[in-house]
Amino acid sequence: MRLATLTESSPRPAGLPALTDRQRTCLDLAARGLTSSAIGARLGLSPRTVDEHLLAACAALGVRTRIQAVARMALESRTARSH
């Protein structure tokens, strides 16, 4: 069984606010367990810039942590696929 990535979900699930492509990519990589440093190395960004993208995504999703943001994205994507 192949796990779908968060960035493969298009169109955006109806319950989620709009996130930038970079925010979605950072969340997807965070969901895979990568640190901000590892995400930055993969995307050519500084860890601080990655943290800013993740913080903006958290604010848009109305959560406080990257773990909560990843969980919300996964839940909303699963809910959208089941309908």
PyMOL CGO cylinders between C-alpha atoms (Angstrom):
from pymol import cmd
from pymol.cgo import CYLINDER

trace = [
    CYLINDER, 0.00, 0.00, 0.00, 1.41, 3.39, -0.99, 0.3, 1, 1, 1, 1, 1, 1,
    CYLINDER, 1.41, 3.39, -0.99, 0.90, 6.35, 1.32, 0.3, 1, 1, 1, 1, 1, 1,
    CYLINDER, 0.90, 6.35, 1.32, -0.30, 9.47, -0.45, 0.3, 1, 1, 1, 1, 1, 1,
    CYLINDER, -0.30, 9.47, -0.45, 1.60, 12.64, 0.29, 0.3, 1, 1, 1, 1, 1, 1,
    CYLINDER, 1.60, 12.64, 0.29, -0.14, 15.75, 1.47, 0.3, 1, 1, 1, 1, 1, 1,
    CYLINDER, -0.14, 15.75, 1.47, 0.95, 17.63, -1.63, 0.3, 1, 1, 1, 1, 1, 1,
    CYLINDER, 0.95, 17.63, -1.63, -0.71, 15.06, -3.90, 0.3, 1, 1, 1, 1, 1, 1,
    CYLINDER, -0.71, 15.06, -3.90, -4.14, 16.10, -2.68, 0.3, 1, 1, 1, 1, 1, 1,
    CYLINDER, -4.14, 16.10, -2.68, -5.60, 18.30, -5.33, 0.3, 1, 1, 1, 1, 1, 1,
    CYLINDER, -5.60, 18.30, -5.33, -7.95, 19.96, -5.20, 0.3, 1, 1, 1, 1, 1, 1,
    CYLINDER, -7.95, 19.96, -5.20, -7.61, 21.21, -1.66, 0.3, 1, 1, 1, 1, 1, 1,
    CYLINDER, -7.61, 21.21, -1.66, -10.03, 19.58, 0.80, 0.3, 1, 1, 1, 1, 1, 1,
    CYLINDER, -10.03, 19.58, 0.80, -13.01, 21.87, 1.41, 0.3, 1, 1, 1, 1, 1, 1,
    CYLINDER, -13.01, 21.87, 1.41, -12.42, 22.16, 5.17, 0.3, 1, 1, 1, 1, 1, 1,
    CYLINDER, -12.42, 22.16, 5.17, -8.87, 23.50, 4.86, 0.3, 1, 1, 1, 1, 1, 1,
    CYLINDER, -8.87, 23.50, 4.86, -7.80, 27.09, 4.39, 0.3, 1, 1, 1, 1, 1, 1,
    CYLINDER, -7.80, 27.09, 4.39, -5.57, 27.87, 1.45, 0.3, 1, 1, 1, 1, 1, 1,
    CYLINDER, -5.57, 27.87, 1.45, -1.90, 27.15, 2.08, 0.3, 1, 1, 1, 1, 1, 1,
    CYLINDER, -1.90, 27.15, 2.08, 0.95, 28.08, -0.21, 0.3, 1, 1, 1, 1, 1, 1,
    CYLINDER, 0.95, 28.08, -0.21, 2.68, 25.33, -2.16, 0.3, 1, 1, 1, 1, 1, 1,
    CYLINDER, 2.68, 25.33, -2.16, 5.79, 25.85, -0.02, 0.3, 1, 1, 1, 1, 1, 1,
    CYLINDER, 5.79, 25.85, -0.02, 3.79, 25.52, 3.21, 0.3, 1, 1, 1, 1, 1, 1,
    CYLINDER, 3.79, 25.52, 3.21, 2.22, 22.28, 1.96, 0.3, 1, 1, 1, 1, 1, 1,
    CYLINDER, 2.22, 22.28, 1.96, 5.60, 20.92, 0.89, 0.3, 1, 1, 1, 1, 1, 1,
    CYLINDER, 5.60, 20.92, 0.89, 7.16, 21.74, 4.26, 0.3, 1, 1, 1, 1, 1, 1,
    CYLINDER, 7.16, 21.74, 4.26, 4.22, 20.10, 6.05, 0.3, 1, 1, 1, 1, 1, 1,
    CYLINDER, 4.22, 20.10, 6.05, 4.50, 17.03, 3.84, 0.3, 1, 1, 1, 1, 1, 1,
    CYLINDER, 4.50, 17.03, 3.84, 8.19, 16.65, 4.62, 0.3, 1, 1, 1, 1, 1, 1,
    CYLINDER, 8.19, 16.65, 4.62, 7.56, 17.27, 8.32, 0.3, 1, 1, 1, 1, 1, 1,
    CYLINDER, 7.56, 17.27, 8.32, 4.95, 14.50, 8.19, 0.3, 1, 1, 1, 1, 1, 1,
    CYLINDER, 4.95, 14.50, 8.19, 7.69, 12.18, 6.93, 0.3, 1, 1, 1, 1, 1, 1,
    CYLINDER, 7.69, 12.18, 6.93, 9.70, 12.98, 10.06, 0.3, 1, 1, 1, 1, 1, 1,
    CYLINDER, 9.70, 12.98, 10.06, 12.22, 15.41, 8.59, 0.3, 1, 1, 1, 1, 1, 1,
    CYLINDER, 12.22, 15.41, 8.59, 13.61, 18.15, 10.81, 0.3, 1, 1, 1, 1, 1, 1,
    CYLINDER, 13.61, 18.15, 10.81, 13.63, 21.80, 9.75, 0.3, 1, 1, 1, 1, 1, 1,
    CYLINDER, 13.63, 21.80, 9.75, 17.32, 21.42, 8.87, 0.3, 1, 1, 1, 1, 1, 1,
    CYLINDER, 17.32, 21.42, 8.87, 16.65, 18.36, 6.71, 0.3, 1, 1, 1, 1, 1, 1,
    CYLINDER, 16.65, 18.36, 6.71, 13.68, 20.03, 5.01, 0.3, 1, 1, 1, 1, 1, 1,
    CYLINDER, 13.68, 20.03, 5.01, 15.80, 23.10, 4.35, 0.3, 1, 1, 1, 1, 1, 1,
    CYLINDER, 15.80, 23.10, 4.35, 18.62, 21.03, 2.87, 0.3, 1, 1, 1, 1, 1, 1,
    CYLINDER, 18.62, 21.03, 2.87, 16.18, 19.24, 0.57, 0.3, 1, 1, 1, 1, 1, 1,
    CYLINDER, 16.18, 19.24, 0.57, 14.47, 22.48, -0.58, 0.3, 1, 1, 1, 1, 1, 1,
    CYLINDER, 14.47, 22.48, -0.58, 17.49, 24.80, -0.59, 0.3, 1, 1, 1, 1, 1, 1,
    CYLINDER, 17.49, 24.80, -0.59, 16.17, 26.88, 2.32, 0.3, 1, 1, 1, 1, 1, 1,
    CYLINDER, 16.17, 26.88, 2.32, 17.52, 27.80, 5.71, 0.3, 1, 1, 1, 1, 1, 1,
    CYLINDER, 17.52, 27.80, 5.71, 16.03, 25.98, 8.71, 0.3, 1, 1, 1, 1, 1, 1,
    CYLINDER, 16.03, 25.98, 8.71, 14.71, 29.34, 9.90, 0.3, 1, 1, 1, 1, 1, 1,
    CYLINDER, 14.71, 29.34, 9.90, 12.84, 29.86, 6.62, 0.3, 1, 1, 1, 1, 1, 1,
    CYLINDER, 12.84, 29.86, 6.62, 11.36, 26.38, 6.91, 0.3, 1, 1, 1, 1, 1, 1,
    CYLINDER, 11.36, 26.38, 6.91, 10.23, 27.21, 10.45, 0.3, 1, 1, 1, 1, 1, 1,
    CYLINDER, 10.23, 27.21, 10.45, 8.56, 30.37, 9.15, 0.3, 1, 1, 1, 1, 1, 1,
    CYLINDER, 8.56, 30.37, 9.15, 6.67, 28.40, 6.50, 0.3, 1, 1, 1, 1, 1, 1,
    CYLINDER, 6.67, 28.40, 6.50, 5.56, 25.88, 9.12, 0.3, 1, 1, 1, 1, 1, 1,
    CYLINDER, 5.56, 25.88, 9.12, 4.51, 28.62, 11.55, 0.3, 1, 1, 1, 1, 1, 1,
    CYLINDER, 4.51, 28.62, 11.55, 2.46, 30.32, 8.83, 0.3, 1, 1, 1, 1, 1, 1,
    CYLINDER, 2.46, 30.32, 8.83, 0.82, 27.00, 7.97, 0.3, 1, 1, 1, 1, 1, 1,
    CYLINDER, 0.82, 27.00, 7.97, 0.00, 26.43, 11.65, 0.3, 1, 1, 1, 1, 1, 1,
    CYLINDER, 0.00, 26.43, 11.65, -1.57, 29.88, 11.90, 0.3, 1, 1, 1, 1, 1, 1,
    CYLINDER, -1.57, 29.88, 11.90, -3.63, 29.29, 8.75, 0.3, 1, 1, 1, 1, 1, 1,
    CYLINDER, -3.63, 29.29, 8.75, -4.81, 25.93, 10.07, 0.3, 1, 1, 1, 1, 1, 1,
    CYLINDER, -4.81, 25.93, 10.07, -5.58, 27.30, 13.54, 0.3, 1, 1, 1, 1, 1, 1,
    CYLINDER, -5.58, 27.30, 13.54, -3.17, 25.00, 15.37, 0.3, 1, 1, 1, 1, 1, 1,
    CYLINDER, -3.17, 25.00, 15.37, -0.11, 25.55, 17.55, 0.3, 1, 1, 1, 1, 1, 1,
    CYLINDER, -0.11, 25.55, 17.55, 2.41, 22.89, 16.52, 0.3, 1, 1, 1, 1, 1, 1,
    CYLINDER, 2.41, 22.89, 16.52, 3.68, 21.24, 13.35, 0.3, 1, 1, 1, 1, 1, 1,
    CYLINDER, 3.68, 21.24, 13.35, 2.43, 17.89, 14.68, 0.3, 1, 1, 1, 1, 1, 1,
    CYLINDER, 2.43, 17.89, 14.68, -1.09, 19.31, 14.99, 0.3, 1, 1, 1, 1, 1, 1,
    CYLINDER, -1.09, 19.31, 14.99, -0.83, 20.82, 11.50, 0.3, 1, 1, 1, 1, 1, 1,
    CYLINDER, -0.83, 20.82, 11.50, 0.27, 17.51, 9.98, 0.3, 1, 1, 1, 1, 1, 1,
    CYLINDER, 0.27, 17.51, 9.98, -2.54, 15.70, 11.79, 0.3, 1, 1, 1, 1, 1, 1,
    CYLINDER, -2.54, 15.70, 11.79, -5.12, 18.23, 10.57, 0.3, 1, 1, 1, 1, 1, 1,
    CYLINDER, -5.12, 18.23, 10.57, -3.91, 17.95, 6.98, 0.3, 1, 1, 1, 1, 1, 1,
    CYLINDER, -3.91, 17.95, 6.98, -4.03, 14.15, 7.13, 0.3, 1, 1, 1, 1, 1, 1,
    CYLINDER, -4.03, 14.15, 7.13, -7.49, 14.11, 8.68, 0.3, 1, 1, 1, 1, 1, 1,
    CYLINDER, -7.49, 14.11, 8.68, -8.93, 16.58, 6.20, 0.3, 1, 1, 1, 1, 1, 1,
    CYLINDER, -8.93, 16.58, 6.20, -7.35, 14.77, 3.25, 0.3, 1, 1, 1, 1, 1, 1,
    CYLINDER, -7.35, 14.77, 3.25, -8.73, 11.43, 4.45, 0.3, 1, 1, 1, 1, 1, 1,
    CYLINDER, -8.73, 11.43, 4.45, -12.17, 12.93, 5.01, 0.3, 1, 1, 1, 1, 1, 1,
    CYLINDER, -12.17, 12.93, 5.01, -12.19, 14.51, 1.54, 0.3, 1, 1, 1, 1, 1, 1,
    CYLINDER, -12.19, 14.51, 1.54, -11.21, 11.21, -0.12, 0.3, 1, 1, 1, 1, 1, 1,
    CYLINDER, -11.21, 11.21, -0.12, -13.95, 9.27, 1.65, 0.3, 1, 1, 1, 1, 1, 1,
    CYLINDER, -13.95, 9.27, 1.65, -16.72, 11.57, 0.38, 0.3, 1, 1, 1, 1, 1, 1,
]
cmd.load_cgo(trace, "trace")
